[in-house]
Amino acid sequence: MQYNSQKMRSVAVEMDALKMGMGWSKEDLSKIQIMIQSTWGDSHPGSVHLNQYVQLADETIAKRGMKGAKYTVTDICDGIAQGHDGMNYSLPSREFIANMIEIQGMATPFDGALFIASCDKGVPAHLIALARLDLPSVFIPGGVMKAGEGDLTLEQIGMYSAQLKRGEISQGTFEHYQHHACPTCGACAFMGTALTMQIMSEALGLSLPTTSAMPAYNNLIAQGIHKSVETLENLMKSDIRPSHILTYEAFENAIMVHAAVGGSTNALLHLPTIAREVHVELQAELFDEINKSIPYIANVRPSGKYPSEYFWYAGGTTGVMEAIKDYLHLDVMTVTGKTLGENLEKIKASNHYSKGKAYFTYLDFKASDVIFSAENPMREDGAIAILKGNLAPDGAVVKHAALDDAMRKVILRARPYDSEEEAFHDVINGNVMAGDGVIIRYEGPKGSGMPEMFYTTEAIASDERLSSSVALMTDGRFSGATRGPAIGHISPEAAEGGPIALVEKDDMIEIDIEKRSLNIIGQKGEILTKDSMNAILEERRKKWKPLPVKREKGVLGLFKKNAVSAMKGGYME
């Protein structure tokens, strides 16, 4: 079998000379060529440690008679970008990381690829590029960090910051939390977007069983790299590519696992975008349909109790899939070259689960407290719901598992804001009252790049006056750490003239989770008929003018010009 890298040596005749200029030997030129792609960089704890895995992968590849080439496009950290205009670049960064990997993978011929990433945009960007290049590939998740003292996790810093601003804790106490929330490298220790997307890589069949959500502070991931390189070699010999693995059924499996773990709402941006690369269309309604039938079983923050440090030891992604396997498509292909059902049977027959559960011997809780059974779940249904109505004709998403029961059906007074900064100021300074519906608009993909509204949601969720009586609704998105009453991805967005742009102060907003509805039903305290309200909205539409566009040039200008609706994935067309 002649691999593509060898075929192209006779086409790109300068290639051999240039590679030898990097120190390659003549023998290296004729070996199988592997791209080792990572997000390594001094960018944040989720990527700073990946160089050691890259180096180990390169050494393992060499020992198996192949030649590796190391590439990196590092990612940004949503936590570091939080609270300032840097957050506007977060979702666009997914597109540009994927695009750069495509450029690297297409400009230089490779026969296979390893992808190594840990965090919010790095993991989905790698999965997008992996699908786009369609080389035999294995994704290696970069693991999660250890929780801080007292099981402190990073998402709590937003809560403590709000408490500091309200004078509820001292500056010294706040700084103590700041300095102890991230004790090791790895993705943040809660069910945020980073952990969610690591889990999705395994649920899709693109990473080896048991490798997602591993602790990043021991040698478990290193052990998995040897197996990943061996697996990649077998994939190349069998010519099994991502397009053979990423079927519609594989995506359904991933959505089922997402429902079971109470994953980040950002997966509704990432999974459809990955699916698009293999010509699979995922409708938002599919997430809602699946979440109605899949039990929610992962007791992990922010919706649950425990840091994600314990999730892998309690069984991890494979444990969750084992628990809900009666729902899954067990005949789908995975990177092992075997079906999902075969993988689960092999793991169950090993001592993997018993070894993990031994970790709980000296703790005051059990593995079954972290991952529940499907027969005795935390909730009978999943965590996500898709809402529609005259405020969100194309849809909106809510993580209803984190909602107070009092907020599942409620009518609120609208308080609209044209930026998160204005809303946060009013929430933290006590200007938002019980019964208000905070609306933050012009923060969608075309409005400002679709930043997170994390600080405002934390200010609401951490305030006893507001947490069970105020909802935040936005055309922007939320952190995977978000808890409490938060409805995002409202589409069409305000920048496109969606109904959210037409909301006025003291309009009456009805949220009904059971009916999956989100509607403007009145104004100034008066409930109106549907026809009357629609007529009022039409009159407002005639007077509406879009806000001036910010940052027309550069990355944000390009992204905002070409981004599709959040309910489609927020990708660039």
NORTA-V298932 format. One record per residue. N is the residue number from 1. RES is the residue in one letter. PHI is phi in radians with two decimals (none if undefined). NEAR is the number of other C-alpha atoms within 10 Angstrom. Layout:
BEGIN
[[N/RES/PHI/NEAR] [N/RES/PHI/NEAR]]
END
This chain:
BEGIN
[[1/M/none/4] [2/Q/-1.70/8] [3/Y/-1.43/17] [4/N/-1.04/14] [5/S/-1.06/19] [6/Q/-1.35/17] [7/K/-1.05/11] [8/M/-1.36/14] [9/R/-1.11/15] [10/S/-1.46/11] [11/V/-1.63/9] [12/A/-1.63/11] [13/V/-1.22/10] [14/E/-1.50/10] [15/M/-1.04/16] [16/D/-1.05/17] [17/A/-1.08/12] [18/L/-1.19/11] [19/K/-1.21/14] [20/M/-1.18/13] [21/G/-1.17/10] [22/M/-1.59/8] [23/G/1.78/9] [24/W/-1.23/14] [25/S/-1.53/12] [26/K/-1.05/12] [27/E/-1.16/8] [28/D/-1.05/18] [29/L/-1.09/19] [30/S/-1.67/15] [31/K/-1.47/17] [32/I/-1.07/23] [33/Q/-1.79/23] [34/I/-2.08/26] [35/M/-1.44/23] [36/I/-1.89/21] [37/Q/-1.83/25] [38/S/-2.56/29] [39/T/-1.76/31] [40/W/-0.92/26] [41/G/2.96/18] [42/D/-1.44/14] [43/S/-1.76/14] [44/H/-3.09/20] [45/P/-1.08/23] [46/G/-1.36/30] [47/S/-2.13/27] [48/V/-1.11/16] [49/H/-1.63/21] [50/L/-1.25/25] [51/N/-1.07/17] [52/Q/-1.17/12] [53/Y/-1.28/19] [54/V/-1.06/26] [55/Q/-1.11/14] [56/L/-1.13/16] [57/A/-1.09/24] [58/D/-1.08/22] [59/E/-1.13/15] [60/T/-1.18/20] [61/I/-1.05/24] [62/A/-1.10/15] [63/K/-1.14/10] [64/R/-1.66/12] [65/G/1.40/11] [66/M/-1.97/18] [67/K/-2.20/21] [68/G/-1.73/26] [69/A/-2.31/14] [70/K/-1.61/15] [71/Y/-2.26/17] [72/T/-2.57/19] [73/V/-2.26/17] [74/T/-1.25/20] [75/D/-1.91/28] [76/I/-1.67/24] [77/C/-1.91/21] [78/D/-1.10/23] [79/G/-1.18/15] [80/I/-1.22/12] [81/A/-1.45/16] [82/Q/-1.19/19] [83/G/1.50/19] [84/H/-2.52/10] [85/D/-1.14/12] [86/G/-1.04/14] [87/M/-1.12/22] [88/N/-1.12/23] [89/Y/-1.59/19] [90/S/-1.12/22] [91/L/-1.12/26] [92/P/-0.98/24] [93/S/-1.06/21] [94/R/-0.99/23] [95/E/-1.14/23] [96/F/-1.36/17] [97/I/-1.12/23] [98/A/-1.06/23] [99/N/-1.15/17] [100/M/-1.17/15] [101/I/-1.13/23] [102/E/-1.02/18] [103/I/-1.05/13] [104/Q/-1.11/17] [105/G/-1.30/22] [106/M/-1.58/11] [107/A/-1.31/9] [108/T/-2.10/13] [109/P/-1.21/20] [110/F/-2.28/22] [111/D/-1.79/22] [112/G/-2.88/27] [113/A/-2.62/26] [114/L/-1.94/27] [115/F/-2.12/24] [116/I/-2.29/27] [117/A/-2.72/30] [118/S/-2.20/34] [119/C/-2.08/31] [120/D/-0.81/31] [121/K/-1.80/28] [122/G/-1.11/29] [123/V/-1.15/32] [124/P/-1.09/29] [125/A/-1.07/28] [126/H/-1.14/30] [127/L/-1.21/28] [128/I/-1.10/28] [129/A/-1.15/25] [130/L/-1.01/29] [131/A/-1.21/24] [132/R/-1.19/21] [133/L/-1.25/21] [134/D/0.96/18] [135/L/-1.55/24] [136/P/-0.91/28] [137/S/-2.58/30] [138/V/-2.29/30] [139/F/-1.66/29] [140/I/-2.03/26] [141/P/-1.15/32] [142/G/-1.49/33] [143/G/1.50/33] [144/V/-2.14/29] [145/M/-1.43/27] [146/K/-1.34/25] [147/A/-1.21/23] [148/G/-1.36/18] [149/E/-1.04/12] [150/G/1.18/8] [151/D/1.06/13] [152/L/-1.15/20] [153/T/-2.27/27] [154/L/-1.03/19] [155/E/-1.11/24] [156/Q/-1.27/17] [157/I/-1.09/18] [158/G/-1.08/22] [159/M/-1.12/20] [160/Y/-1.16/22] [161/S/-1.12/22] [162/A/-1.12/23] [163/Q/-1.12/19] [164/L/-1.09/16] [165/K/-1.14/14] [166/R/-1.53/14] [167/G/1.36/10] [168/E/-1.53/11] [169/I/-2.35/14] [170/S/-1.51/13] [171/Q/-1.07/12] [172/G/-1.10/10] [173/T/-1.10/11] [174/F/-1.09/15] [175/E/-1.12/13] [176/H/-1.07/11] [177/Y/-1.10/19] [178/Q/-0.97/18] [179/H/-1.50/10] [180/H/-2.22/16] [181/A/-1.41/23] [182/C/-2.22/21] [183/P/-1.36/16] [184/T/-2.47/19] [185/C/-1.34/21] [186/G/1.97/30] [187/A/-1.21/33] [188/C/-1.01/31] [189/A/-1.53/32] [190/F/-2.62/29] [191/M/-1.39/31] [192/G/-1.54/27] [193/T/-1.16/28] [194/A/-1.06/33] [195/L/-1.10/29] [196/T/-0.97/27] [197/M/-1.31/31] [198/Q/-1.05/29] [199/I/-1.08/26] [200/M/-1.09/28] [201/S/-1.07/25] [202/E/-1.32/25] [203/A/-1.12/28] [204/L/-1.37/26] [205/G/1.57/28] [206/L/-1.67/25] [207/S/-2.11/26] [208/L/-1.16/23] [209/P/-0.96/22] [210/T/1.36/19] [211/T/-1.55/27] [212/S/-1.46/29] [213/A/1.18/32] [214/M/-1.18/29] [215/P/-1.07/26] [216/A/-1.53/25] [217/Y/-1.83/16] [218/N/-2.40/10] [219/N/-1.68/10] [220/L/-1.11/13] [221/I/-1.16/20] [222/A/-0.99/17] [223/Q/-1.09/12] [224/G/-1.22/19] [225/I/-1.17/26] [226/H/-1.00/15] [227/K/-1.18/15] [228/S/-1.15/24] [229/V/-1.17/21] [230/E/-1.06/14] [231/T/-1.09/20] [232/L/-1.08/26] [233/E/-1.05/23] [234/N/-1.19/16] [235/L/-1.09/21] [236/M/-1.15/18] [237/K/-1.11/12] [238/S/-1.58/11] [239/D/0.94/15] [240/I/-1.63/21] [241/R/-2.00/22] [242/P/-0.94/26] [243/S/-1.14/18] [244/H/-1.40/15] [245/I/-1.69/22] [246/L/-1.48/23] [247/T/-1.57/18] [248/Y/-1.02/16] [249/E/-1.14/18] [250/A/-1.12/24] [251/F/-1.22/24] [252/E/-1.06/20] [253/N/-1.01/26] [254/A/-1.07/24] [255/I/-1.17/25] [256/M/-1.11/28] [257/V/-1.13/34] [258/H/-1.00/30] [259/A/-1.11/27] [260/A/-1.20/33] [261/V/-1.63/28] [262/G/1.14/32] [263/G/-1.22/32] [264/S/-1.05/27] [265/T/-1.12/27] [266/N/-1.15/26] [267/A/-1.08/24] [268/L/-1.26/24] [269/L/-1.53/22] [270/H/-1.52/28] [271/L/-1.08/23] [272/P/-1.10/22] [273/T/-1.26/25] [274/I/-1.12/26] [275/A/-1.05/23] [276/R/-1.00/18] [277/E/-1.16/19] [278/V/-1.99/19] [279/H/1.09/13] [280/V/-1.91/16] [281/E/-1.81/16] [282/L/-1.94/21] [283/Q/-1.49/13] [284/A/-1.01/22] [285/E/-1.09/14] [286/L/-1.12/12] [287/F/-1.07/22] [288/D/-1.15/20] [289/E/-1.05/15] [290/I/-1.19/23] [291/N/-1.13/25] [292/K/-1.25/15] [293/S/-2.00/15] [294/I/-1.72/24] [295/P/-1.23/28] [296/Y/-1.60/30] [297/I/-2.25/31] [298/A/-1.71/31] [299/N/-1.51/25] [300/V/-2.15/24] [301/R/-1.01/22] [302/P/-1.55/25] [303/S/-1.38/23] [304/G/-1.87/20] [305/K/-1.77/13] [306/Y/-1.85/22] [307/P/-1.11/23] [308/S/-1.24/33] [309/E/-0.87/23] [310/Y/-1.58/27] [311/F/-1.08/27] [312/W/-1.13/25] [313/Y/-1.14/24] [314/A/-1.35/27] [315/G/2.37/24] [316/G/1.07/26] [317/T/-1.10/30] [318/T/-1.14/25] [319/G/-1.11/23] [320/V/-1.14/25] [321/M/-1.16/23] [322/E/-1.09/20] [323/A/-1.17/20] [324/I/-1.96/21] [325/K/-1.12/19] [326/D/-1.14/10] [327/Y/-1.62/16] [328/L/-1.42/19] [329/H/-1.46/16] [330/L/-1.44/18] [331/D/-1.66/13] [332/V/-1.27/21] [333/M/-1.35/25] [334/T/-2.28/28] [335/V/-1.12/28] [336/T/-1.21/23] [337/G/1.47/17] [338/K/-2.03/13] [339/T/-1.37/17] [340/L/-1.02/27] [341/G/-1.06/18] [342/E/-1.13/17] [343/N/-1.06/19] [344/L/-1.12/19] [345/E/-1.14/11] [346/K/-1.11/13] [347/I/-1.18/16] [348/K/-1.10/15] [349/A/-1.35/9] [350/S/-1.48/11] [351/N/-1.76/10] [352/H/-1.01/15] [353/Y/-1.18/19] [354/S/-1.18/13] [355/K/-1.13/13] [356/G/-1.14/17] [357/K/-1.20/17] [358/A/-1.10/14] [359/Y/-1.05/14] [360/F/-1.53/15] [361/T/-0.96/10] [362/Y/-1.82/8] [363/L/-1.81/9] [364/D/-1.63/6] [365/F/-2.50/10] [366/K/-1.95/16] [367/A/-1.01/21] [368/S/-1.22/14] [369/D/-1.42/16] [370/V/-1.66/24] [371/I/-2.06/28] [372/F/-1.35/22] [373/S/-1.51/19] [374/A/-1.19/20] [375/E/-1.37/11] [376/N/-2.33/11] [377/P/-1.42/18] [378/M/-1.23/20] [379/R/-2.46/16] [380/E/-1.25/17] [381/D/-2.09/19] [382/G/-1.30/30] [383/A/-1.73/28] [384/I/-1.93/25] [385/A/-2.34/27] [386/I/-1.82/28] [387/L/-1.84/28] [388/K/-2.42/21] [389/G/2.80/17] [390/N/-1.27/19] [391/L/-1.52/27] [392/A/-2.42/25] [393/P/-1.02/17] [394/D/-1.67/21] [395/G/2.06/24] [396/A/-2.68/27] [397/V/-2.17/30] [398/V/-2.38/24] [399/K/-1.58/24] [400/H/-1.28/23] [401/A/-1.12/21] [402/A/-1.65/18] [403/L/-1.52/21] [404/D/-1.17/13] [405/D/-0.96/11] [406/A/-1.16/10] [407/M/-1.77/20] [408/R/-1.36/16] [409/K/-2.50/15] [410/V/-2.73/17] [411/I/-2.00/24] [412/L/-2.16/23] [413/R/-1.52/26] [414/A/-1.29/25] [415/R/-2.18/21] [416/P/-1.47/25] [417/Y/-2.33/21] [418/D/-1.65/16] [419/S/-2.82/18] [420/E/-1.18/22] [421/E/-0.99/15] [422/E/-1.11/13] [423/A/-1.13/22] [424/F/-1.05/25] [425/H/-1.02/14] [426/D/-1.24/15] [427/V/-1.14/19] [428/I/-1.26/19] [429/N/-1.71/12] [430/G/1.39/12] [431/N/-1.52/10] [432/V/-1.67/20] [433/M/-1.95/16] [434/A/-0.95/15] [435/G/1.61/16] [436/D/-1.48/22] [437/G/-1.97/28] [438/V/-1.32/28] [439/I/-2.02/26] [440/I/-1.96/28] [441/R/-2.21/25] [442/Y/1.09/28] [443/E/-2.08/25] [444/G/-1.41/32] [445/P/-0.97/32] [446/K/-1.48/27] [447/G/-1.40/27] [448/S/-2.55/24] [449/G/1.77/29] [450/M/1.20/27] [451/P/-1.30/29] [452/E/-1.37/28] [453/M/-1.92/28] [454/F/-1.08/26] [455/Y/-1.12/23] [456/T/-1.24/29] [457/T/-1.13/27] [458/E/-1.19/26] [459/A/-1.08/24] [460/I/-1.32/29] [461/A/-1.15/24] [462/S/-1.60/20] [463/D/-1.83/17] [464/E/-1.04/10] [465/R/-1.21/14] [466/L/-1.98/21] [467/S/-1.07/22] [468/S/-2.00/20] [469/S/-2.47/21] [470/V/-2.25/25] [471/A/-2.05/27] [472/L/-1.90/22] [473/M/-2.17/29] [474/T/-2.65/32] [475/D/-1.58/33] [476/G/-1.48/29] [477/R/-2.22/28] [478/F/-2.14/26] [479/S/-1.13/22] [480/G/-1.09/26] [481/A/-1.47/23] [482/T/-1.11/28] [483/R/-2.29/25] [484/G/1.49/26] [485/P/-1.33/26] [486/A/-2.41/26] [487/I/-2.08/26] [488/G/-2.18/29] [489/H/1.13/33] [490/I/-0.97/31] [491/S/-2.32/27] [492/P/-1.10/24] [493/E/-1.37/27] [494/A/-1.09/27] [495/A/-1.11/23] [496/E/-1.72/16] [497/G/1.42/16] [498/G/-1.09/22] [499/P/-0.97/23] [500/I/-1.06/26] [501/A/-1.26/27] [502/L/-1.70/19] [503/V/-1.15/23] [504/E/-2.06/18] [505/K/-0.96/16] [506/D/1.26/18] [507/D/-1.10/23] [508/M/-1.73/25] [509/I/-1.92/22] [510/E/-1.83/21] [511/I/-1.90/24] [512/D/-2.37/17] [513/I/-1.15/18] [514/E/-1.12/10] [515/K/-1.49/12] [516/R/1.01/19] [517/S/-2.17/21] [518/L/-2.52/25] [519/N/-2.38/21] [520/I/-1.54/27] [521/I/-2.06/22] [522/G/-3.13/22] [523/Q/-2.57/19] [524/K/0.87/12] [525/G/1.46/13] [526/E/-1.84/11] [527/I/-1.40/16] [528/L/-2.02/14] [529/T/-1.21/11] [530/K/-1.04/13] [531/D/-1.14/10] [532/S/-1.15/13] [533/M/-1.15/18] [534/N/-1.12/16] [535/A/-1.15/12] [536/I/-1.11/13] [537/L/-1.12/17] [538/E/-1.14/14] [539/E/-1.13/11] [540/R/-1.13/16] [541/R/-1.09/15] [542/K/-1.11/8] [543/K/-1.69/8] [544/W/-1.23/12] [545/K/-2.26/12] [546/P/-1.15/12] [547/L/-1.20/12] [548/P/-0.99/9] [549/V/-1.27/13] [550/K/-1.69/11] [551/R/0.93/12] [552/E/-1.30/13] [553/K/-1.81/11] [554/G/1.24/8] [555/V/-1.02/15] [556/L/-1.15/22] [557/G/-1.08/16] [558/L/-1.13/16] [559/F/-1.13/26] [560/K/-1.10/26] [561/K/-1.20/17] [562/N/-1.95/15] [563/A/-1.27/22] [564/V/-1.60/18] [565/S/-0.98/22] [566/A/-1.04/30] [567/M/-1.26/23] [568/K/-1.71/23] [569/G/2.30/25] [570/G/1.12/27] [571/Y/-1.49/23] [572/M/-1.56/17] [573/E/-1.37/8]]
END
